Amino acid sequence: MEKFQAFAHPWWVNLLVFVPVAMYLVWRRDGLDLTLRRKLTIGAFALAFGFVEAAVVVYLRAALGDLPGYHGTLSDIRRMAATYNPAQASSPIPFPQSLLTVEVLREAATMLMLVTVALLAAPRRRERWASFLFAFAIWDITYYAGLWATVGWPASLKSIDVLFLIPVPWVSQVWYPLLVSALTVLAVAVAKRSSSMVVAD
């Protein structure tokens, strides 16, 4: 059983927990011009995209030989999930050097897709930022849920994961990104609507 680790690495990754709190305080004061329909649309994109990201990791782990039982069924993989750990499977960075550049570019493309959705979702900067954070948070939660549902990882919220590789690897236990993402979804969901909200979308 892994010990609880209170902090992510590098140290500045821990500051991300303050982003949804700070944004909620701003949105509570100024409100957001995001209708429920827009939030649901952004959420639907993020749910689908999060599962696609989980599937990419499953395929990559299988290709690298770090996913025991993948020649069988998903049940076989889940039974053998105790040995599946993307943060420690091949090396501390779960990608061989030959694929590391591709993975960094994939992460950059992921961020570009989330930014693009946010730009399309709202006309003003405040709502675009909220849309980006909302999409990112739902995408992140769905990513972990997709991995757990398909291959049984993470085995617990204390499982170690490499969260991101840009500009350097971000490493933490799974509970940390899930906490930040849950707070972000909550902050956007409960933000009051701006007094200038246009009723017609």
C-alpha positions as CSV (number, residue, x, y, z in Angstrom):
1,M,0.0,0.0,0.0
2,E,1.4,3.3,-1.0
3,K,1.8,6.1,1.5
4,F,-0.1,9.3,1.2
5,Q,2.0,12.0,-0.3
6,A,0.8,15.5,0.3
7,F,2.8,17.3,-2.4
8,A,3.4,17.0,-6.1
9,H,6.7,17.6,-7.9
10,P,8.0,20.0,-8.9
11,W,6.9,22.2,-6.1
12,W,5.0,24.8,-8.2
13,V,2.5,22.1,-9.4
14,N,1.1,22.3,-5.8
15,L,0.0,25.9,-6.5
16,L,-2.6,24.7,-9.0
17,V,-5.0,24.0,-6.2
18,F,-5.4,27.7,-5.7
19,V,-6.5,28.3,-9.4
20,P,-10.1,27.1,-9.0
21,V,-10.4,28.9,-5.6
22,A,-9.1,32.2,-7.0
23,M,-11.3,31.9,-10.1
24,Y,-14.4,31.2,-8.1
25,L,-13.8,34.3,-6.1
26,V,-13.5,36.3,-9.3
27,W,-16.6,34.6,-10.9
28,R,-18.6,35.1,-7.7
29,R,-18.0,38.8,-7.8
30,D,-18.4,39.3,-11.6
31,G,-20.4,36.3,-12.7
32,L,-20.0,34.3,-15.9
33,D,-21.9,34.5,-19.1
34,L,-22.0,30.7,-19.6
35,T,-25.4,29.1,-20.0
36,L,-26.2,25.6,-18.9
37,R,-26.3,24.6,-22.5
38,R,-22.8,25.8,-23.2
39,K,-21.5,24.1,-20.1
40,L,-23.2,20.8,-21.1
41,T,-21.7,21.1,-24.6
42,I,-18.2,21.8,-23.3
43,G,-18.7,18.9,-20.8
44,A,-19.8,16.5,-23.6
45,F,-16.6,17.3,-25.6
46,A,-14.4,17.0,-22.5
47,L,-16.0,13.6,-21.6
48,A,-15.4,12.2,-25.0
49,F,-11.9,13.6,-25.3
50,G,-11.0,12.3,-21.8
51,F,-11.9,8.8,-22.8
52,V,-9.9,9.1,-26.1
53,E,-6.9,10.1,-24.0
54,A,-7.4,7.1,-21.7
55,A,-7.6,4.8,-24.7
56,V,-4.3,6.3,-26.1
57,V,-2.6,5.4,-22.8
58,V,-4.0,1.9,-22.9
59,Y,-2.7,1.4,-26.5
60,L,0.6,2.9,-25.7
61,R,1.1,0.7,-22.6
62,A,0.1,-2.4,-24.6
63,A,2.6,-1.4,-27.4
64,L,5.4,-1.0,-24.8
65,G,4.6,-4.3,-23.2
66,D,3.7,-2.7,-19.9
67,L,0.0,-3.8,-19.9
68,P,-0.2,-7.4,-18.7
69,G,-3.1,-9.4,-20.1
70,Y,-3.9,-7.2,-23.0
71,H,-4.0,-10.1,-25.5
72,G,-7.1,-11.3,-23.6
73,T,-10.2,-9.4,-22.5
74,L,-10.5,-6.2,-20.4
75,S,-11.4,-8.5,-17.5
76,D,-8.0,-10.2,-17.9
77,I,-6.3,-6.8,-17.8
78,R,-8.2,-5.7,-14.7
79,R,-7.3,-8.9,-12.9
80,M,-3.6,-8.2,-13.6
81,A,-3.9,-4.4,-12.9
82,A,-1.8,-4.6,-9.8
83,T,1.3,-4.6,-11.9
84,Y,0.1,-1.7,-14.1
85,N,1.6,1.6,-13.1
86,P,2.2,4.2,-15.8
87,A,4.6,6.1,-13.6
88,Q,6.9,3.1,-13.0
89,A,6.3,0.7,-15.7
90,S,9.3,1.2,-18.0
91,S,11.1,4.1,-16.2
92,P,10.3,7.1,-14.0
93,I,9.1,8.8,-17.3
94,P,6.7,6.3,-18.7
95,F,7.8,6.8,-22.3
96,P,11.0,5.6,-24.1
97,Q,13.2,8.3,-25.5
98,S,12.0,7.3,-29.0
99,L,8.4,8.3,-28.1
100,L,9.1,11.1,-25.7
101,T,9.0,13.8,-28.3
102,V,5.8,12.4,-29.8
103,E,4.3,12.4,-26.3
104,V,5.3,16.0,-25.6
105,L,3.8,17.0,-29.0
106,R,0.6,15.1,-28.2
107,E,0.3,16.9,-24.9
108,A,0.8,20.2,-26.6
109,A,-1.9,19.2,-29.2
110,T,-4.2,18.3,-26.3
111,M,-3.8,21.8,-24.8
112,L,-4.4,23.4,-28.2
113,M,-7.6,21.4,-28.6
114,L,-8.9,22.5,-25.2
115,V,-7.9,26.1,-25.8
116,T,-9.7,26.0,-29.2
117,V,-12.9,24.7,-27.7
118,A,-12.7,27.5,-25.1
119,L,-12.2,30.1,-27.8
120,L,-15.3,28.8,-29.7
121,A,-17.4,28.5,-26.5
122,A,-17.5,32.2,-25.5
123,P,-16.8,35.7,-26.8
124,R,-15.2,37.2,-23.7
125,R,-11.9,36.4,-22.1
126,R,-13.4,35.6,-18.6
127,E,-15.8,33.0,-20.1
128,R,-13.1,31.6,-22.4
129,W,-10.8,31.0,-19.4
130,A,-13.7,29.4,-17.5
131,S,-14.5,27.2,-20.5
132,F,-10.9,26.1,-20.8
133,L,-10.7,25.2,-17.1
134,F,-14.0,23.5,-17.1
135,A,-13.1,21.4,-20.2
136,F,-9.7,20.6,-18.8
137,A,-11.1,19.5,-15.5
138,I,-13.8,17.2,-17.0
139,W,-11.3,15.8,-19.4
140,D,-8.9,15.0,-16.6
141,I,-11.5,13.3,-14.4
142,T,-12.8,11.3,-17.4
143,Y,-9.2,10.3,-18.3
144,Y,-8.7,8.7,-14.9
145,A,-12.2,7.2,-14.9
146,G,-11.6,5.8,-18.3
147,L,-8.4,4.1,-17.3
148,W,-9.9,2.7,-14.2
149,A,-13.0,1.4,-16.0
150,T,-10.9,-0.3,-18.8
151,V,-7.7,-1.5,-17.2
152,G,-8.3,-1.1,-13.4
153,W,-5.7,1.7,-13.0
154,P,-5.4,3.7,-10.8
155,A,-5.6,1.0,-8.2
156,S,-6.1,3.7,-5.5
157,L,-6.1,7.5,-5.2
158,K,-2.5,7.2,-3.8
159,S,-1.2,5.7,-7.1
160,I,1.7,7.8,-8.5
161,D,1.2,9.3,-12.0
162,V,3.2,11.5,-14.3
163,L,0.6,14.2,-14.9
164,F,2.3,16.2,-17.6
165,L,5.7,16.5,-19.3
166,I,5.7,20.2,-20.3
167,P,8.1,21.9,-19.5
168,V,9.3,19.2,-17.1
169,P,7.6,16.1,-15.8
170,W,4.9,16.8,-13.2
171,V,4.5,13.9,-10.7
172,S,1.9,13.3,-8.0
173,Q,-0.5,10.9,-6.5
174,V,-3.8,10.6,-8.5
175,W,-5.8,12.2,-5.7
176,Y,-4.2,15.6,-6.4
177,P,-5.2,16.2,-10.0
178,L,-8.6,14.8,-9.2
179,L,-9.0,17.2,-6.3
180,V,-8.0,20.2,-8.5
181,S,-10.3,19.1,-11.3
182,A,-13.2,18.5,-9.0
183,L,-12.8,22.0,-7.4
184,T,-12.6,23.5,-10.9
185,V,-15.8,21.8,-12.1
186,L,-17.5,23.0,-8.9
187,A,-16.2,26.5,-9.2
188,V,-17.6,26.9,-12.8
189,A,-20.8,25.0,-12.0
190,V,-21.8,27.2,-9.0
191,A,-20.5,30.6,-10.4
192,K,-23.4,33.0,-10.6
193,R,-24.6,34.2,-14.0
194,S,-23.5,37.7,-14.9
195,S,-26.0,40.4,-14.6
196,S,-25.3,41.2,-18.3
197,M,-26.2,37.7,-19.3
198,V,-28.1,37.5,-22.5
199,V,-31.0,35.2,-22.2
200,A,-31.0,34.1,-25.8
201,D,-28.0,32.0,-26.8
